[in-house]
C-alpha cells in the first residue's frame, strides 16, 4: 500500500511539474548556436524582445541577414580543352622518335609516344582542375563561415550591451 502511495505521489509531482513548465521559445540566439544568460535578471519576455532587437541591429550593422543569407558559390574551374593534350602529344612524339630510332622504327615510336604523351597531358590537366576546384570550394566555405561569424559577432555585442552573457 505504501509503495502505491509513493509511486502515485511521484507521478503526481512529475505531472504537476510538467504542467507548470513553460515550453522553451526558439530565439535567434538559439538558432545561431549561442547560449545567452540574463545577468540582470531579465524575464523571458524582455529577453525575447532584446533578442529580436539585437537581431535587427546586427542585420543593419553587419549587412548580413542569416534568414536571407548572401549566396556564396565556389568558382567553377574552366574544363574546356586548352591544348594540353596536344602539347603532351608533341612532347611524347619527340620522345618516341628518339626511342623508336634506337629500336629501329622512329615512326612507330613517335606514334606510341604521341598517344602516351596526349593521355599524360589530359590526365595532368584533369588532376590540376580537380585540385583547383577543391581550393575554390574551400574558399567558398571559408567565405560562408566569415559571413556567419560577422553576424554572430554583431549580435553578441548587442546582447552583451543589453546585460547578457553570451557564449
Secondary structure, 3 states (H helix, E strand, C coil): CHHHHHHHHHHHHHHHHHHHCCCCCCCHHHHCCCCEEECCCCCHHHHHHHHHHHHHHHHHHHCCCHHHCCCCCCCCCCCCCCCHHHHHHHHHHHHHHHHHHHHCCHHHHHHHHHHHHHHHHHHHHHHHHHHHHHHHHHHHHHHHHHHHHHHHHHHHHHHHHCCEEEC
